[in-house]
Amino acid sequence: MTELIEKKRNGLELTTEELYFIIRGYVQGTIPDYQMAALTMAIFFQGMTARETADLTMAMVESGERVEISLPGKIVVDKHSSGGVGDKTTLIVGPLVAACGIPVAKMSGRGLGHTGGTIDKLQSIPGLNVEMNQDAFCHQVKKIGIAIIAQSNSLVPADKKLYALRDVTATVDSIPLIASSIMSKKIASGAKAIVLDVKYGSGAFMSSEQKARELAQAMVDIGKKLGRDTVAIISNMSQPLGRAVGNSLEVLEAIECLQGRGPKDLMEVCLELAAWMLVVGQITDSSKSARAILTDVLDQGKAWEKFLELVAAQGGDILKLKNKDLLLSPLKAHYKAPVQGYIQNIDARKIGMSAMILGAGRENKDSSIDYGAGIYLRKKTGEPVQKGEALFDLYTSDGQKIQPALELLDQAVTITESYSPNQPLISTVID
């Protein structure tokens, strides 16, 4: 192992066999943390070629179990978002695409810090089960065309060990290691084609558009080398996506979108992702024609029906969902505009942190969630405001959390005399 660390430290390529040896040894415990830490630091500084990154990805995939869903004539498509604030796209895109005939087999994560998690949002629906064994997961996808469950511990154990190590050795921000982590989980969970939403901005993991492009390209290259048709869009997460931040609030907003009445920015990202899922799923050959199909499915109510079918299959309370009767925390407050003008900026990270303070997110992995807590944005960037007008509605179960959240919101909003447009919502597509 020492020779392999030295090899990468000196900027040389590791072979396929060497990468498999490293991952196998690390998972089995024959390669200790201190040596793996040295290797990840060498990768951090020297990088990896596209071939190395693809080989690392497959070595990680093969470190655990794999989901195999065989549906003759159909391509199982997955999507991944690199995280953000108010990102409830899976709840919308999944049923929308499934209603078009593309199987969606999705394993999602929970939220941490300022970012929300799809599983937490789903669990705000009474009775909904997100834990399922592999056989049940595959059966549901084959039966109704969609399943969304919590990530399985049996998939990609190498990634769990490696991420924990990167977290304490300052090597999280390595493009090859991020890309292989994400793509290994997508491939292990059965995806034959993948659409990625790589975000940048204050609420995203990648702060700059350039870094987001680098990550997107690395993941698309992995997909191509491993025989998965992969497309990435680059989207702006400088302000929250949609108007709702918090689990129950975001499910309610997802319902609005599935019924064709969602916020413009959220609908645009969802339609772009869904369109490319139809393309890689070979339903159509262009995103333009895919948009026409998606609009028709939304107008006919088929996406909403598919969401209800998904929730029912996983034990959720359909009546409460239809009545939009989800728990909202009992204490409500408002953040009011300190001056008159136009909203120039809403810092997504600070909004996410404020929602976390109110109880909507986890400060650490052991924190509990208040599913009804969160923030609803009455106003978004570019909109005019009057002094004293309520900009945001705050929900919490603990009155002592309101003032700290309001103080952070003071730092999150910039109001100016006139509005200067910021960067576009979707800047590019990489395929």
N, C-alpha and C positions, 0 to 999 in steps of 0.2 A: 504493500500500500504506500510506503514511503516513496518509492520510485514513481508511482502514479501522481502523488501530490507534487513531487518535484517536476514531473513532466508538464503538468498543467500550470504550475507556477512559472515555468519558462515559456509559456505561450504555445505549447505544442498540442496537437489534437489527441484526444483519447479515442481508442478504437471501440467498436461495438462490444467486443468481448470484455474489454476493460471496464466499460460502463456497467455492463450486466454484473460483472464480478463485484464491483463497488456496491451497487444497490443490493444485491443478494447478501453480501457480507454484512452490510449495515443493518438490514432487517433481521438477519439471523443472530446478530450480536458479535460476530467475529471481527468486525471493524468498529473500534471504539469511537465515542463522540468526539474526542479530541482530534483524531485523524480526519474524521468527516468534516469537522469545523475548519480544519486547515484547508481541505479541498474546496469547500464552499467559498472560503475567502479567496482562494486562487481563482475560482470561476468568477467571483465578483469582479476581480481586477482584470482578468485576461479574457473573460467572455467564453462563448462556445460557438462553433460553427453551426449552421442549420442542421447538418447531418448529426453532429454530436447531440444537439438539443432533441432531435427526433428520437435518437437511440436512447437517450436518458428517459424520455417520456415513455417509451415502450418498456424499458426495464422497470419503471415504476408501475406501469399497468400490470405487468406480469408478476409483481410482488404479492398480489392478492387475488381474490376471486374476480370474475368478470361476468357481467350480465350479457346474455345473448338472447335477443328477441328476433325470432324469424317470422316475418310476415311477407309471404310471397307477393311480389309485385309492388311492394311498398318500401320506402326508405325511412328508417327511424331517424328523426331530426331532433337535435337538442339546441338550446340557446344558452348563452352565458353572458351575464352582465358583470363587469368588473367592480360593481358596488357603487353605492351612492345614497342620496337622501330622497325619499319619496319614490324610490324605484319599485313600483309594483307591476312592472311589465310582464313578468311571468304569469301573473294571475289573469292577464288579458290576452297575451300572445298565445299562451298554451291552448286554451279553449278555442280561440279564433282559428289557429292553424289546424287543430284536430277536427274542427267542424268542416274544414276543407278537404279532409281525408288523409292528412299526414299524421302518422303515429308520433305522439310526444311522450317520451319516457324520461322523466326529469327527477333527479335527486338534488335537493336544494339544501342550503345551510340556514343557520340562525344568525341573528344580528349580533353585532358587538360594537360598542362605542357609538359613534355618530351614524353608522350605517345600519339600515334595517335588514332583516332576513325574511325570505319568502315563507319559511316554515313558521315563524312567529306570526306572520300575517294570517296564514291559513288557520293557525290554532286559535285565532280570535273568533272563528266560526264555531259555535257550540257543537260539541260531539265529534268534530272532524278528527280522523285518525291519520297521523303522518308516519307512523311506524308500520312497516310491512316487510315480510320476508321476500326473497327474490322471486320465488314461484308465484306468490300472490301479486307482486308488482308486474311481472310479465303477463300474468293472466288478465289483469285489469287493462293493460295496454292493448292486448289482443281483443278484449271484449268491447271496450268503449273508446279506444283510440287515445287514451290519455291517463297518466298517473303522475302525481307530484308527491314525493315522499322525502323524509329526512335522509341525509347521506348515511350510507351503510359503513360500519366500522370494518367490514371485511374487504372493502374495496380500497385499493392503493394504500396499504399500510406504510409503504415507504414514504409516501407524501406526508403522512401525519408525523412520522418521526423526523423527517427532514425539515418540515416547516417549524416544528417546535425548536429544533436546533438553530435554524436561521433566525428565529425570533430573538434569541438570546446571544447571537454572535454578530449582529449588525449586518447580516447578509440577506435581509428580506428583499431589498431593492435591487435585485439582479434580474435582468430581463430573461435570460435563459432559464433561471430557476423558477421565476413566476410563470412563464409560459408553459414549462413542462409540468408544473403543479396543476395548473388549470386544465390543460389538455389531457393529462393522464386520467383525471377524474371523468371527463366527458367520454373518453374512449372506453374506459372500464365500465361505465354505466350503460353501454350499448349503442352509443351514437354512431351512425354511419355517415351523417353529415352534420355540420355544426355552423351556427351563426353566432357571432360574438358582438357584444356591445361594449366597446372599450371606451371608458369615460375619462375625461380630464377636467380639471378645475378644482375649486376649493373643497367640494364635497366628494371628490374622487380619490382613488389611490394614487393615480398619476396626476401630478399637479400641472404639467404642461402638455400641449397638444403634440409636440414632437415626441415626448416619451410615450404617449399613448399610441402614436403611429408605430414606434419601434416595437412595442409590445404586440400590437395587432399584427404587424408583419411577421414577427417571430412565430405567433400562433398559427397564422395562415400557412406559413412555410412548413410547420410541423404537420398540420392537417394534410397538405399535399403530399408530403413524403410518406405519410402513413396511410394513404389511400382514402382519406376523408375529405369530401368536398367542403371547403371551409371559406366563409366570408366574414369580414369584420366591418362594422361601421364605427366611426369615431364620433362620439357625441359629447356635448358640453354639459358638465355638472357643476357650473358655477352657482346656479340657484337650484332649489329643489325641483324635481320633476313632478308636474302636476301641482295640486294645491294641498294635498293631504300628506301629513307626516305622522306616522303612528299606526299601529296595527289595525284596529277596527276601522279607523278613519280611512286607511288606504284600501281596505276591502270594499268599503262603501263607494269609494271613488272608482275602483275597478269595475264595480257593478254599473256605474254610470257610463263608463267606457264601453262595456260589453253591450249596453243598450243604445250605444251610438251618441251619447251626450257628454263625453268626457272632455277635460281641458285640452286645448289645441296642442300644446307642446307634448303632453303625454300621448295623445292619439297619434301624433306624427312619428314619434319614436317607435311606438307599437306597430304601426302600419309598415314602417321601414323594415323593422326586424321580421315581422310576419311575411312581408313580401319576399324577402331573401330566403326565408325558410321554405316558401313555396317553390322558389327557383331551385335551391339545392335538393329539395325533395322531388324535383322533376314533375311538378304539377303544371308548370308553365316555364317558358324560357326567358322571360324578362320581368323585371320588378314592376314595370308599368302595367303589364297585363295582369300581374299578380295583385296589384292594388285594386283593379276592377273586380276581381274575384272576391277579395276580402271585403270590399265595400258592399257587395251584394249579400254576402254571408251575414254581415252586421245588420244590414237593413231588414233581412228576413228573420232576424232574432235567433239565428242558428248558433252563434257564438255564446250568447247568454244561456241557451238551452244546454249547450255542451258543458258550460261551467256548472250548471245545476246538476247535470248528470255526474260530473266529476265529484262534486261535493257529496251527493247522495251515495255514490259508490264507496266513499271513504268515511261514511257514517255521520256526515254533517247534517245539521238541522235545516232542511230546505225551507220550511215555513218561515223561520226567522230571517233567512236570507232573502226570500221573496218580499217580505215585509220590511226589509232593511232594518231589522230589529237586532242590531248588534250592540254590545255593551260599550257605552261611552262613560268615562269617569265622571263622577258627580259634581266635582268642583270646576267651575268655568271662570276664566278671566280673559281680558283683552289686552293686546299690546296696541297702543294708540300712536298715531303719527305725531312726533314732536314738533314738526313744522309742515308748512304747505309746500307742495312741489310735485316732482315726479320721482318714482322709485328708480334709481340708477342701478342699484345692485342689492341683491339679497344673498348673503354669504351662506351657501348650502351647509358647510361644515358647522357653522355656529347655530344654524337652525336645527341641525341634527343633534348637536350637543344639548341645546335647550330642550328638545323633545326627550332626550335621554334623562336629563335632570327631572323632568315631569314624571318619568317612570316608563316611557315608551321603549327605552333601550337598556342595554346592559353595560354597566361600567366595567365589569369583568365577567368571565365565563360563568361564575357562580351566582351572579345577580339574578333576581326575579324580575319578571315583566308585568307591567300593568297594561293589559291589552287595550283598555279604553283610553289610555293617556295619549297625548300628542298635540299637534299644532295644525290648525287649518288656516291656510293663507288666503285671506279675502282678496288681497292685492298681490300682484306679481310685478316683475321688472317692466318698466315702461309705462305703468299706469299712473294717472294723476291721483293725488291724495290731498285731503284737507287737514289742517292742524286739528288734532284731537279725534280724527276719524279712526275707527277700529281697523287695524291692518290684519291682525292675526287673532284667532280664537285659540285659547290654551285650555287643555283638559288635563285634570290630574285627580288623584284620590287623596293627596296630601297637601293641605293648604300651605305648609311651610316650604314647599318646593316652588311656589309661584314666583316669589320675589327674586330668587337666584336666576330663574329662567328669564324673567323680564329684563334683568340687568344684562344678561348675555345677549338678548335680542336687541338691546340698545346698540351693541357693537356689530350686529348682523346686517343692519339696514342702512343704506346710504340714500338720502333724499336730496335732489338737486333742483335748481330752478327750471332746467330744461333737460330733456332726455337725449343721450347719445347712444345709439344702438351698439350692443356688444357683439361678441363673436356669434356665428350661426349655431343653431342647435345641433345640426348634423353637418360635419365639415367634409367628410369623405367616406368612400366605401373602398375596402381593399379586398380583392378576390383573386 
